[in-house]
Amino acid sequence: MGSHSEPDSPVNSSPPLSPGMSSTSATEFVDQSDFEYHVLQAIRSASESQVLVFTDIDPLWGERIVDLINETNNGYSTR
């Protein structure tokens, strides 16, 4: 009888969080516009200093959201 190995479990890409941090996986969103809306709302609704961690982001989504954030920050670059 041969050895049967289980398929690899998905890797948890969420980092350990400290107080004042929140983490969201881009895989929670159906499309890019939903993700962009969530990111901008999270930034706008932060009432104090906060670290927002976004994981599992498609590189094209990442480029677009950085550009979108920069557009809303009066040219202040997040890069």
Distance bins in CASP14 RR format, pairs under 12 A and 6 or more apart:
PFRMAT RR
TARGET T0000
AUTHOR 0000-0000-0000
RMODE 2
METHOD distances of the structure
MODEL  1
10 25 0 0 0 0 0 1 0 0 0 0 0
10 27 0 0 0 0 1 0 0 0 0 0 0
10 56 0 0 0 0 0 1 0 0 0 0 0
11 25 0 0 0 0 0 1 0 0 0 0 0
11 55 0 0 0 0 0 1 0 0 0 0 0
11 56 0 0 0 0 1 0 0 0 0 0 0
12 23 0 0 0 0 0 1 0 0 0 0 0
12 25 0 0 0 0 1 0 0 0 0 0 0
12 27 0 0 0 0 0 1 0 0 0 0 0
12 55 0 0 0 0 1 0 0 0 0 0 0
12 56 0 0 0 0 0 1 0 0 0 0 0
13 23 0 0 0 0 1 0 0 0 0 0 0
13 24 0 0 0 0 0 1 0 0 0 0 0
13 25 1 0 0 1 0 0 0 0 0 0 0
13 26 0 0 0 0 1 0 0 0 0 0 0
13 27 0 0 0 0 1 0 0 0 0 0 0
13 53 0 0 0 0 1 0 0 0 0 0 0
13 54 0 0 0 0 0 1 0 0 0 0 0
13 55 1 0 1 0 0 0 0 0 0 0 0
13 56 1 0 1 0 0 0 0 0 0 0 0
13 57 0 0 0 0 1 0 0 0 0 0 0
14 21 0 0 0 0 0 1 0 0 0 0 0
14 22 0 0 0 0 0 1 0 0 0 0 0
14 23 1 0 1 0 0 0 0 0 0 0 0
14 24 0 0 0 0 1 0 0 0 0 0 0
14 25 1 0 0 1 0 0 0 0 0 0 0
14 26 0 0 0 0 0 1 0 0 0 0 0
14 27 0 0 0 0 0 1 0 0 0 0 0
14 28 0 0 0 0 0 1 0 0 0 0 0
14 53 1 0 0 1 0 0 0 0 0 0 0
14 54 0 0 0 0 0 1 0 0 0 0 0
14 55 1 0 1 0 0 0 0 0 0 0 0
14 56 0 0 0 0 1 0 0 0 0 0 0
15 21 0 0 0 0 1 0 0 0 0 0 0
15 22 0 0 0 0 0 1 0 0 0 0 0
15 23 1 0 0 1 0 0 0 0 0 0 0
15 24 0 0 0 0 0 1 0 0 0 0 0
15 25 0 0 0 0 0 1 0 0 0 0 0
15 51 0 0 0 0 1 0 0 0 0 0 0
15 52 0 0 0 0 0 1 0 0 0 0 0
15 53 1 0 0 1 0 0 0 0 0 0 0
15 54 0 0 0 0 0 1 0 0 0 0 0
15 55 1 0 0 1 0 0 0 0 0 0 0
15 56 0 0 0 0 0 1 0 0 0 0 0
16 23 0 0 0 0 1 0 0 0 0 0 0
16 53 0 0 0 0 0 1 0 0 0 0 0
17 23 1 0 1 0 0 0 0 0 0 0 0
17 24 0 0 0 0 0 1 0 0 0 0 0
17 50 0 0 0 0 0 1 0 0 0 0 0
17 51 0 0 0 0 1 0 0 0 0 0 0
17 52 0 0 0 0 0 1 0 0 0 0 0
17 53 1 0 0 1 0 0 0 0 0 0 0
17 55 0 0 0 0 0 1 0 0 0 0 0
18 50 0 0 0 0 0 1 0 0 0 0 0
18 51 1 0 0 1 0 0 0 0 0 0 0
18 53 0 0 0 0 0 1 0 0 0 0 0
19 48 0 0 0 0 0 1 0 0 0 0 0
19 49 0 0 0 0 0 1 0 0 0 0 0
19 50 0 0 0 0 1 0 0 0 0 0 0
19 51 0 0 0 0 1 0 0 0 0 0 0
20 46 0 0 0 0 1 0 0 0 0 0 0
20 47 0 0 0 0 0 1 0 0 0 0 0
20 48 0 0 0 0 1 0 0 0 0 0 0
20 49 1 0 0 1 0 0 0 0 0 0 0
20 50 1 0 1 0 0 0 0 0 0 0 0
20 51 1 0 0 1 0 0 0 0 0 0 0
20 52 0 0 0 0 1 0 0 0 0 0 0
20 53 0 0 0 0 0 1 0 0 0 0 0
21 42 0 0 0 0 0 1 0 0 0 0 0
21 46 0 0 0 0 0 1 0 0 0 0 0
21 49 0 0 0 0 0 1 0 0 0 0 0
21 50 1 0 0 1 0 0 0 0 0 0 0
21 51 1 0 1 0 0 0 0 0 0 0 0
21 52 1 0 0 1 0 0 0 0 0 0 0
21 53 1 0 0 1 0 0 0 0 0 0 0
21 54 0 0 0 0 0 1 0 0 0 0 0
22 38 0 0 0 0 0 1 0 0 0 0 0
22 39 0 0 0 0 0 1 0 0 0 0 0
22 42 1 0 0 1 0 0 0 0 0 0 0
22 43 0 0 0 0 0 1 0 0 0 0 0
22 45 0 0 0 0 0 1 0 0 0 0 0
22 46 0 0 0 0 1 0 0 0 0 0 0
22 50 1 0 0 1 0 0 0 0 0 0 0
22 51 1 0 0 1 0 0 0 0 0 0 0
22 52 1 0 1 0 0 0 0 0 0 0 0
22 53 1 0 0 1 0 0 0 0 0 0 0
22 54 0 0 0 0 1 0 0 0 0 0 0
22 55 0 0 0 0 0 1 0 0 0 0 0
23 42 0 0 0 0 0 1 0 0 0 0 0
23 50 0 0 0 0 0 1 0 0 0 0 0
23 51 0 0 0 0 1 0 0 0 0 0 0
23 52 0 0 0 0 1 0 0 0 0 0 0
23 53 1 0 1 0 0 0 0 0 0 0 0
23 54 1 0 0 1 0 0 0 0 0 0 0
23 55 1 0 0 1 0 0 0 0 0 0 0
23 56 0 0 0 0 0 1 0 0 0 0 0
23 57 0 0 0 0 0 1 0 0 0 0 0
24 34 0 0 0 0 0 1 0 0 0 0 0
24 35 0 0 0 0 1 0 0 0 0 0 0
24 38 1 0 0 1 0 0 0 0 0 0 0
24 39 0 0 0 0 1 0 0 0 0 0 0
24 41 0 0 0 0 0 1 0 0 0 0 0
24 42 1 0 0 1 0 0 0 0 0 0 0
24 43 0 0 0 0 0 1 0 0 0 0 0
24 51 0 0 0 0 0 1 0 0 0 0 0
24 52 1 0 0 1 0 0 0 0 0 0 0
24 53 1 0 0 1 0 0 0 0 0 0 0
24 54 1 0 1 0 0 0 0 0 0 0 0
24 55 1 0 0 1 0 0 0 0 0 0 0
24 56 0 0 0 0 1 0 0 0 0 0 0
24 57 0 0 0 0 1 0 0 0 0 0 0
24 65 0 0 0 0 0 1 0 0 0 0 0
25 35 0 0 0 0 1 0 0 0 0 0 0
25 38 0 0 0 0 0 1 0 0 0 0 0
25 53 0 0 0 0 1 0 0 0 0 0 0
25 54 1 0 0 1 0 0 0 0 0 0 0
25 55 1 0 1 0 0 0 0 0 0 0 0
25 56 1 0 1 0 0 0 0 0 0 0 0
25 57 0 0 0 0 1 0 0 0 0 0 0
25 58 0 0 0 0 0 1 0 0 0 0 0
25 61 0 0 0 0 0 1 0 0 0 0 0
26 32 0 0 0 0 1 0 0 0 0 0 0
26 34 0 0 0 0 1 0 0 0 0 0 0
26 35 1 0 1 0 0 0 0 0 0 0 0
26 36 0 0 0 0 0 1 0 0 0 0 0
26 38 0 0 0 0 1 0 0 0 0 0 0
26 39 0 0 0 0 1 0 0 0 0 0 0
26 53 0 0 0 0 0 1 0 0 0 0 0
26 54 1 0 0 1 0 0 0 0 0 0 0
26 55 1 0 0 1 0 0 0 0 0 0 0
26 56 1 0 1 0 0 0 0 0 0 0 0
26 57 1 0 1 0 0 0 0 0 0 0 0
26 58 1 0 0 1 0 0 0 0 0 0 0
26 59 0 0 0 0 0 1 0 0 0 0 0
26 60 0 0 0 0 0 1 0 0 0 0 0
26 61 1 0 0 1 0 0 0 0 0 0 0
26 62 0 0 0 0 1 0 0 0 0 0 0
26 64 0 0 0 0 0 1 0 0 0 0 0
26 65 0 0 0 0 1 0 0 0 0 0 0
27 34 0 0 0 0 0 1 0 0 0 0 0
27 35 0 0 0 0 1 0 0 0 0 0 0
27 54 0 0 0 0 0 1 0 0 0 0 0
27 55 0 0 0 0 1 0 0 0 0 0 0
27 56 1 0 1 0 0 0 0 0 0 0 0
27 57 0 0 0 0 1 0 0 0 0 0 0
27 58 0 0 0 0 1 0 0 0 0 0 0
27 61 0 0 0 0 0 1 0 0 0 0 0
28 34 0 0 0 0 1 0 0 0 0 0 0
28 35 0 0 0 0 1 0 0 0 0 0 0
28 38 0 0 0 0 1 0 0 0 0 0 0
28 39 0 0 0 0 0 1 0 0 0 0 0
28 54 0 0 0 0 0 1 0 0 0 0 0
28 55 0 0 0 0 1 0 0 0 0 0 0
28 56 0 0 0 0 1 0 0 0 0 0 0
28 57 0 0 0 0 0 1 0 0 0 0 0
29 35 1 0 1 0 0 0 0 0 0 0 0
29 36 0 0 0 0 1 0 0 0 0 0 0
29 37 0 0 0 0 1 0 0 0 0 0 0
29 38 1 0 0 1 0 0 0 0 0 0 0
29 39 0 0 0 0 1 0 0 0 0 0 0
29 54 0 0 0 0 0 1 0 0 0 0 0
29 56 0 0 0 0 0 1 0 0 0 0 0
29 57 0 0 0 0 1 0 0 0 0 0 0
29 58 0 0 0 0 0 1 0 0 0 0 0
29 61 0 0 0 0 1 0 0 0 0 0 0
29 65 0 0 0 0 0 1 0 0 0 0 0
30 37 0 0 0 0 0 1 0 0 0 0 0
30 38 0 0 0 0 0 1 0 0 0 0 0
31 37 0 0 0 0 0 1 0 0 0 0 0
31 38 0 0 0 0 0 1 0 0 0 0 0
31 58 0 0 0 0 0 1 0 0 0 0 0
31 61 0 0 0 0 1 0 0 0 0 0 0
31 64 0 0 0 0 0 1 0 0 0 0 0
32 38 0 0 0 0 0 1 0 0 0 0 0
32 39 0 0 0 0 0 1 0 0 0 0 0
32 57 0 0 0 0 1 0 0 0 0 0 0
32 58 1 0 0 1 0 0 0 0 0 0 0
32 59 0 0 0 0 0 1 0 0 0 0 0
32 60 1 0 0 1 0 0 0 0 0 0 0
32 61 1 0 1 0 0 0 0 0 0 0 0
32 62 0 0 0 0 1 0 0 0 0 0 0
32 63 0 0 0 0 0 1 0 0 0 0 0
32 64 1 0 0 1 0 0 0 0 0 0 0
32 65 0 0 0 0 1 0 0 0 0 0 0
32 68 0 0 0 0 0 1 0 0 0 0 0
33 39 0 0 0 0 0 1 0 0 0 0 0
33 40 0 0 0 0 0 1 0 0 0 0 0
33 61 0 0 0 0 0 1 0 0 0 0 0
33 64 0 0 0 0 1 0 0 0 0 0 0
33 65 0 0 0 0 0 1 0 0 0 0 0
33 68 0 0 0 0 0 1 0 0 0 0 0
34 40 0 0 0 0 0 1 0 0 0 0 0
34 41 0 0 0 0 0 1 0 0 0 0 0
34 61 0 0 0 0 0 1 0 0 0 0 0
34 65 0 0 0 0 0 1 0 0 0 0 0
35 41 0 0 0 0 0 1 0 0 0 0 0
35 42 0 0 0 0 0 1 0 0 0 0 0
35 54 0 0 0 0 1 0 0 0 0 0 0
35 55 0 0 0 0 0 1 0 0 0 0 0
35 56 0 0 0 0 0 1 0 0 0 0 0
35 57 1 0 0 1 0 0 0 0 0 0 0
35 58 0 0 0 0 1 0 0 0 0 0 0
35 60 0 0 0 0 0 1 0 0 0 0 0
35 61 1 0 0 1 0 0 0 0 0 0 0
35 62 0 0 0 0 1 0 0 0 0 0 0
35 64 0 0 0 0 1 0 0 0 0 0 0
35 65 1 0 0 1 0 0 0 0 0 0 0
35 68 0 0 0 0 0 1 0 0 0 0 0
36 42 0 0 0 0 0 1 0 0 0 0 0
36 43 0 0 0 0 0 1 0 0 0 0 0
36 54 0 0 0 0 0 1 0 0 0 0 0
36 57 0 0 0 0 0 1 0 0 0 0 0
36 60 0 0 0 0 0 1 0 0 0 0 0
36 61 1 0 0 1 0 0 0 0 0 0 0
36 62 0 0 0 0 1 0 0 0 0 0 0
36 63 0 0 0 0 0 1 0 0 0 0 0
36 64 1 0 0 1 0 0 0 0 0 0 0
36 65 1 0 1 0 0 0 0 0 0 0 0
36 66 0 0 0 0 0 1 0 0 0 0 0
36 67 0 0 0 0 0 1 0 0 0 0 0
36 68 1 0 1 0 0 0 0 0 0 0 0
36 69 0 0 0 0 1 0 0 0 0 0 0
36 71 0 0 0 0 0 1 0 0 0 0 0
36 72 0 0 0 0 0 1 0 0 0 0 0
37 43 0 0 0 0 0 1 0 0 0 0 0
37 44 0 0 0 0 0 1 0 0 0 0 0
37 45 0 0 0 0 0 1 0 0 0 0 0
37 65 0 0 0 0 0 1 0 0 0 0 0
37 68 0 0 0 0 0 1 0 0 0 0 0
38 44 0 0 0 0 0 1 0 0 0 0 0
38 45 0 0 0 0 0 1 0 0 0 0 0
38 52 0 0 0 0 0 1 0 0 0 0 0
38 54 0 0 0 0 1 0 0 0 0 0 0
38 57 0 0 0 0 0 1 0 0 0 0 0
38 61 0 0 0 0 0 1 0 0 0 0 0
38 65 0 0 0 0 1 0 0 0 0 0 0
38 68 0 0 0 0 0 1 0 0 0 0 0
39 45 0 0 0 0 0 1 0 0 0 0 0
39 46 0 0 0 0 0 1 0 0 0 0 0
39 52 1 0 0 1 0 0 0 0 0 0 0
39 53 0 0 0 0 0 1 0 0 0 0 0
39 54 1 0 0 1 0 0 0 0 0 0 0
39 57 0 0 0 0 1 0 0 0 0 0 0
39 61 0 0 0 0 1 0 0 0 0 0 0
39 62 0 0 0 0 1 0 0 0 0 0 0
39 64 0 0 0 0 0 1 0 0 0 0 0
39 65 1 0 1 0 0 0 0 0 0 0 0
39 66 0 0 0 0 1 0 0 0 0 0 0
39 67 0 0 0 0 0 1 0 0 0 0 0
39 68 1 0 0 1 0 0 0 0 0 0 0
39 69 1 0 0 1 0 0 0 0 0 0 0
39 72 0 0 0 0 0 1 0 0 0 0 0
39 78 0 0 0 0 0 1 0 0 0 0 0
40 46 0 0 0 0 0 1 0 0 0 0 0
40 52 0 0 0 0 0 1 0 0 0 0 0
40 54 0 0 0 0 0 1 0 0 0 0 0
40 64 0 0 0 0 0 1 0 0 0 0 0
40 65 0 0 0 0 1 0 0 0 0 0 0
40 66 0 0 0 0 0 1 0 0 0 0 0
40 68 1 0 0 1 0 0 0 0 0 0 0
40 69 1 0 0 1 0 0 0 0 0 0 0
40 70 0 0 0 0 0 1 0 0 0 0 0
40 71 0 0 0 0 0 1 0 0 0 0 0
40 72 1 0 0 1 0 0 0 0 0 0 0
40 73 0 0 0 0 0 1 0 0 0 0 0
41 52 0 0 0 0 0 1 0 0 0 0 0
41 72 0 0 0 0 0 1 0 0 0 0 0
42 50 0 0 0 0 1 0 0 0 0 0 0
42 51 0 0 0 0 0 1 0 0 0 0 0
42 52 1 0 1 0 0 0 0 0 0 0 0
42 53 0 0 0 0 0 1 0 0 0 0 0
42 54 0 0 0 0 1 0 0 0 0 0 0
42 65 0 0 0 0 0 1 0 0 0 0 0
42 69 0 0 0 0 0 1 0 0 0 0 0
43 50 0 0 0 0 1 0 0 0 0 0 0
43 51 0 0 0 0 0 1 0 0 0 0 0
43 52 1 0 0 1 0 0 0 0 0 0 0
43 54 0 0 0 0 0 1 0 0 0 0 0
43 65 0 0 0 0 0 1 0 0 0 0 0
43 68 0 0 0 0 0 1 0 0 0 0 0
43 69 1 0 0 1 0 0 0 0 0 0 0
43 70 0 0 0 0 0 1 0 0 0 0 0
43 72 0 0 0 0 1 0 0 0 0 0 0
43 73 0 0 0 0 1 0 0 0 0 0 0
43 78 0 0 0 0 1 0 0 0 0 0 0
44 50 0 0 0 0 0 1 0 0 0 0 0
44 52 0 0 0 0 0 1 0 0 0 0 0
44 69 0 0 0 0 0 1 0 0 0 0 0
44 72 0 0 0 0 1 0 0 0 0 0 0
44 73 0 0 0 0 0 1 0 0 0 0 0
45 52 0 0 0 0 0 1 0 0 0 0 0
46 52 1 0 0 1 0 0 0 0 0 0 0
52 65 0 0 0 0 0 1 0 0 0 0 0
52 69 0 0 0 0 0 1 0 0 0 0 0
52 78 0 0 0 0 0 1 0 0 0 0 0
54 61 0 0 0 0 1 0 0 0 0 0 0
54 62 0 0 0 0 1 0 0 0 0 0 0
54 65 1 0 0 1 0 0 0 0 0 0 0
54 66 0 0 0 0 0 1 0 0 0 0 0
54 69 0 0 0 0 0 1 0 0 0 0 0
55 61 0 0 0 0 0 1 0 0 0 0 0
55 62 0 0 0 0 0 1 0 0 0 0 0
56 62 0 0 0 0 0 1 0 0 0 0 0
57 63 0 0 0 0 1 0 0 0 0 0 0
57 64 0 0 0 0 1 0 0 0 0 0 0
57 65 1 0 0 1 0 0 0 0 0 0 0
57 66 0 0 0 0 0 1 0 0 0 0 0
58 64 0 0 0 0 1 0 0 0 0 0 0
58 65 0 0 0 0 0 1 0 0 0 0 0
59 65 0 0 0 0 0 1 0 0 0 0 0
59 66 0 0 0 0 0 1 0 0 0 0 0
60 66 0 0 0 0 0 1 0 0 0 0 0
60 67 0 0 0 0 0 1 0 0 0 0 0
61 67 0 0 0 0 0 1 0 0 0 0 0
61 68 0 0 0 0 0 1 0 0 0 0 0
62 68 0 0 0 0 1 0 0 0 0 0 0
62 69 0 0 0 0 1 0 0 0 0 0 0
62 70 0 0 0 0 0 1 0 0 0 0 0
62 78 0 0 0 0 0 1 0 0 0 0 0
62 79 0 0 0 0 0 1 0 0 0 0 0
63 69 0 0 0 0 0 1 0 0 0 0 0
63 70 0 0 0 0 0 1 0 0 0 0 0
63 78 0 0 0 0 0 1 0 0 0 0 0
63 79 0 0 0 0 0 1 0 0 0 0 0
64 70 0 0 0 0 0 1 0 0 0 0 0
64 71 0 0 0 0 0 1 0 0 0 0 0
65 71 0 0 0 0 0 1 0 0 0 0 0
65 72 0 0 0 0 0 1 0 0 0 0 0
65 78 0 0 0 0 1 0 0 0 0 0 0
65 79 0 0 0 0 0 1 0 0 0 0 0
66 72 0 0 0 0 0 1 0 0 0 0 0
66 73 0 0 0 0 0 1 0 0 0 0 0
66 75 0 0 0 0 0 1 0 0 0 0 0
66 76 0 0 0 0 0 1 0 0 0 0 0
66 77 0 0 0 0 1 0 0 0 0 0 0
66 78 1 0 1 0 0 0 0 0 0 0 0
66 79 1 0 0 1 0 0 0 0 0 0 0
67 73 0 0 0 0 0 1 0 0 0 0 0
67 75 0 0 0 0 0 1 0 0 0 0 0
67 77 0 0 0 0 0 1 0 0 0 0 0
67 78 0 0 0 0 1 0 0 0 0 0 0
67 79 0 0 0 0 1 0 0 0 0 0 0
68 75 0 0 0 0 0 1 0 0 0 0 0
68 78 0 0 0 0 1 0 0 0 0 0 0
69 75 0 0 0 0 1 0 0 0 0 0 0
69 76 0 0 0 0 1 0 0 0 0 0 0
69 77 0 0 0 0 1 0 0 0 0 0 0
69 78 1 0 1 0 0 0 0 0 0 0 0
69 79 0 0 0 0 1 0 0 0 0 0 0
70 76 1 0 0 1 0 0 0 0 0 0 0
70 77 1 0 1 0 0 0 0 0 0 0 0
70 78 1 0 1 0 0 0 0 0 0 0 0
70 79 1 0 0 1 0 0 0 0 0 0 0
71 77 0 0 0 0 0 1 0 0 0 0 0
71 78 0 0 0 0 0 1 0 0 0 0 0
72 78 0 0 0 0 0 1 0 0 0 0 0
73 79 0 0 0 0 0 1 0 0 0 0 0
END
